[in-house]
Amino acid sequence: MTTAIAVTSHGHMLPPPDRHTPRAHVYQAPDEQPFDVALAQTQRLIDQNGHLIVVHPTTLPKPFLHRLHAIRSVLESDRIALMPTPLPPLGTAVLVRQLRQLSLCEFSPGVLGAAVRLLSHYIYAGALLSSVAKLDHLPLSYTTAARSWNPKAQFAVLATPTPQLVRTDSGARGVVRAALTGPQFPTHLTYANGQLNSDWVTRSLAPQWRVGSVQEAYLPAEASRWWGTAKLVEFAAAIPDVSVLYRLVSSVRRDECHWCGLELIGDRCAFCAAPAPYGTGSRRAAAVRPAPARKRSGSALSSRTASASGGSSSVTGEDEGDRTDNSRRGAGLGAFLKQRHAAAAARSDSQSSHAVVADPRGL
């Protein structure tokens, strides 16, 4: 049984790379689809697939986001993961296509849901723009400096993984501007035309990034709003090989969510949002923290009872045996807690290496 993937826009549905890759379910906006219809569709997806992962942009309108949370609440289902992503529209579509490919692998729903954040770091998404005056999704230092440049110039903007902005023209003195920093591992480039010529993307950017192939797609409807202009060409370079994606996700350490029991990678469960069971502040540490207090109170009570009896043998053998068993259990619990706290501290120290993932260049 595969995990179902859902999106919030038809623009996030790219053509599959092969006939085996499943499609993703598309949720419609609240003003285009009744609530009971969306609810019935979600229930059917869960019944058929077991779990559902909904990938939506962080810029999703609030009524739409409230609709998704309402569906999850009404169904009272912990098998629905709502995964926001900061990627631009075309980058989100490329990410969803990768998840659709990975859904055919044997990854558990928790690992596949957490892979949304992992794979986002390996997608180079940007756009060629005629203006950056209304670009609000990058640090202000980039857009503020760009507003003082020649308004007839074109700008190449990289949104992820590291924001960057350069001019694509030669400038007044014929000096070639800096190029965008590209991926250091094999990728394929997907681009979508707006109201701008795409020659720079296909003839300059693709050779600079040494992409394996170039594929054209339809421009998502929300691209103009995201980039602040309709005169653009959006592009995204990503790993196309599902075997490389599989090894990339498999290289990350897996944990078991202490709240819902699903597997997870990274620092948070995709379905219940519980933090990973390592480091400080976890629910597991909070659950066992009061236990030593109960052990100390029991030991103090035994001491007071022994001193009041003056060491006499008036206590029955059965009561003495019960106290002995309780003392042993208390000692065992104390040793167990010390061992668990020591293990948690060791995992907290190694937390930085826990988040390290494999470099795709070596896969």
Secondary structure as UniProt FT lines:
FT   STRAND          4..7
FT   HELIX           10..12
FT   TURN            19..20
FT   STRAND          25..26
FT   TURN            30..32
FT   HELIX           35..49
FT   STRAND          52..57
FT   TURN            58..59
FT   HELIX           62..75
FT   STRAND          80..85
FT   HELIX           89..102
FT   TURN            103..104
FT   HELIX           109..120
FT   TURN            121..122
FT   STRAND          124..129
FT   TURN            133..134
FT   HELIX           140..146
FT   TURN            147..148
FT   TURN            151..152
FT   STRAND          155..160
FT   STRAND          164..167
FT   TURN            171..174
FT   STRAND          188..193
FT   HELIX           199..200
FT   HELIX           201..205
FT   HELIX           206..209
FT   STRAND          214..217
FT   TURN            221..222
FT   HELIX           223..227
FT   STRAND          232..238
FT   HELIX           242..250
FT   STRAND          254..256
FT   TURN            258..260
FT   STRAND          263..265
FT   TURN            270..272
FT   TURN            280..281
FT   HELIX           283..288
FT   TURN            289..290
FT   HELIX           291..309
FT   TURN            310..311
FT   HELIX           317..349
FT   HELIX           351..354
FT   HELIX           360..362
//
